[in-house]
Amino acid sequence: MAGSVNKAIIVGNLGRDPEVKSFANGGRLANLSVATSETWRDKATGDRKERTEWHRVVIFNEALVGVAEKFLRKGSKVYIEGQIETRKYEKDGRETYTTEVVLRPFRGELQLLDKQDSGPPSGSPDDYSRSDPPRGGQATRPSQEMDDEIPF
């Protein structure tokens, strides 16, 4: 194998409003807590069972931080694509480890999955959902109608 892949894809709901922090250099980050759940029927009792897993998500991409701050709220359904990273920090004099899904500039994706009531407003999150910069310096949307004729 020539390389390796570190990619996490999560579809879930926010457990709380995004927490946005600013740095002294003007950069910002957003912390999200995303829940994923699975349900099944217990074979022995027939009861419905559910297990929820919580995921820490950190967004370092400035455009996606703005989308998270403006459009995400507790309960929002999101699609997250990023890298799994473990970091070490000191808490109360002892080393602590935490594992997070990280969205870095040009590496990661955030899509809002909640339905809009009357269509997307101008400057909607769909315009900024990908972390890749838009081509030509502006947000583009595919046209609803094709003007080109088929050449055959």
Residue pairs with C-beta under 8 A, 6 or more apart in sequence:
6 83
6 84
7 81
7 82
7 83
8 80
8 81
8 82
8 83
8 84
8 101
9 79
9 80
9 81
10 34
10 36
10 55
10 57
10 78
10 79
10 80
10 81
10 101
11 36
11 77
11 78
11 79
11 80
11 113
12 34
12 35
12 36
12 37
12 55
12 77
12 78
12 80
13 34
13 35
13 75
13 76
13 77
13 78
14 32
14 33
14 34
14 35
14 72
14 73
14 74
14 75
14 76
14 78
15 33
15 34
15 35
15 54
15 74
16 33
16 74
17 72
17 73
17 74
18 30
18 31
18 32
18 68
18 69
18 72
19 30
19 31
19 32
20 28
20 29
20 30
20 31
20 65
20 68
20 69
21 28
21 29
21 30
21 31
22 28
23 29
27 60
27 62
28 62
28 65
29 58
29 59
29 60
29 65
30 58
30 59
30 64
30 65
30 68
30 69
31 56
31 57
31 58
31 59
32 56
32 57
32 58
32 59
32 68
32 72
32 78
32 80
33 54
33 55
33 56
33 57
34 54
34 55
34 57
34 78
34 80
35 52
35 53
35 54
35 55
36 52
36 53
36 55
37 50
37 51
37 52
37 53
38 50
38 51
39 48
39 49
39 50
40 48
40 49
41 47
41 48
41 49
42 48
42 49
55 80
55 101
56 98
56 99
56 100
56 101
57 80
57 82
57 100
57 101
57 102
57 103
58 100
58 101
58 102
58 103
59 65
59 68
59 102
59 103
59 108
59 110
60 102
60 103
60 104
60 105
61 103
61 104
61 105
61 106
61 108
61 131
62 105
63 128
63 131
64 103
64 108
64 110
64 128
64 131
66 128
67 110
67 112
67 125
67 128
67 129
68 110
70 125
71 112
71 125
72 78
72 112
76 112
76 114
77 112
77 113
77 114
78 110
78 111
78 112
78 113
79 109
79 110
79 111
79 113
80 101
80 103
80 108
80 109
80 110
81 103
81 108
81 109
81 110
82 101
82 102
82 103
82 104
82 107
82 108
82 109
83 101
83 102
83 104
83 107
83 108
84 99
84 100
84 101
84 102
85 99
85 100
85 101
85 102
86 97
86 98
86 99
86 100
87 97
87 98
87 100
88 95
88 96
88 97
89 95
89 96
89 98
90 96
102 108
103 109
103 110
103 131
105 131
106 131
106 132
106 133
107 131
108 131
109 129
109 130
109 131
110 129
110 131
111 129
112 125
112 126
112 129
116 124
120 126
120 127
126 141
127 139
127 141
128 139
134 140
